[in-house]
Amino acid sequence: MSVSLYYSAHRTTPLTGAESASVARVVAAHITSFPYDDGESLYVYDRRAAGPEEIVAGSTKMPLDPGRLMPVIAHVLDSVTELRRAMPDAEWRVHMDDLDVPWDEAEGYALPGMSEADLIAELAAVHDGDGAAG
C-alpha cells in the first residue's frame, strides 16, 4: 500500500507572472537537489487541469523504503514551504492521505520527528538490516 503527500493552494486570483516564475524556480531547484535518482519527487500538476480557484496542486508518492521515507518527506515539505511562502495569500492544504500536515510560521511544513537525527538513523538502520546477508 502506498502513501502520498498532497499539496494545493487556492484563491480567487490566478498566479501572477512572478508567482509562476517562483513556482518554476522552486520545482527546478527541488528536482536538482532531490537525493534519489529513482524516486518520485515534487510533482506539480498541469494548471490547465486544475479547478478555477486552484492555483497550484501536486502530489508525491512516498517511498516504501523506510531509510528513504524521512529524507523524502523533509525534502518535499521544504519545497512546499517555499511554494507557500511565494504565495502567502493563498489558502493551502497539505496532507499525507488523510493526515493534515501542520503549518508553522517559523518552521514551515513539518511532521513531528521529521528532522530528528536519531529517528532518521533508526529508519536507515532498519533499511540496512533488511538487505544484510544473514
Residue pairs with C-beta under 8 A, 6 or more apart in sequence:
2 61
2 62
2 64
3 61
3 62
3 96
3 97
4 59
4 60
4 61
4 62
4 96
4 97
5 59
5 60
5 62
5 73
5 76
5 77
5 94
5 95
5 96
5 101
6 57
6 58
6 59
6 93
6 94
6 95
6 96
6 97
7 56
7 57
7 58
7 59
7 80
7 83
7 92
7 93
7 94
8 54
8 56
8 57
8 58
8 92
8 93
8 94
9 54
9 55
9 56
9 57
9 83
9 84
9 87
9 90
9 91
9 92
10 51
10 53
10 54
10 55
10 90
10 91
10 92
10 93
11 53
11 55
11 87
11 89
11 90
11 91
12 53
14 55
15 23
15 47
15 55
15 56
15 87
19 55
19 86
19 87
22 83
22 86
22 87
23 44
23 56
23 83
23 86
26 42
26 79
26 82
26 83
26 86
27 42
27 44
27 79
29 79
30 41
30 42
30 75
30 76
30 79
31 41
31 42
33 75
34 41
34 42
34 75
35 68
35 71
35 72
35 75
36 63
36 68
36 72
39 63
39 68
39 72
40 60
40 61
40 63
41 60
41 72
41 75
41 76
42 58
42 60
42 76
42 79
42 80
43 58
43 59
43 60
44 56
44 57
44 58
45 57
45 58
45 59
47 54
47 55
47 56
50 57
55 87
55 90
56 83
56 87
56 90
60 72
60 76
62 69
62 72
62 73
62 96
63 69
63 72
65 127
66 123
66 124
66 126
66 127
67 123
67 124
67 125
67 126
67 127
67 128
68 127
69 123
70 114
70 119
70 120
70 123
71 120
73 96
73 111
73 114
74 110
74 114
74 115
77 94
77 101
77 108
77 109
77 110
77 111
77 114
78 108
78 109
80 94
80 108
80 109
81 108
81 109
84 90
84 92
84 103
84 108
84 109
85 108
92 103
93 100
94 100
94 101
94 103
94 109
95 101
96 111
101 109
101 110
101 111
102 109
102 110
103 109
104 110
113 119
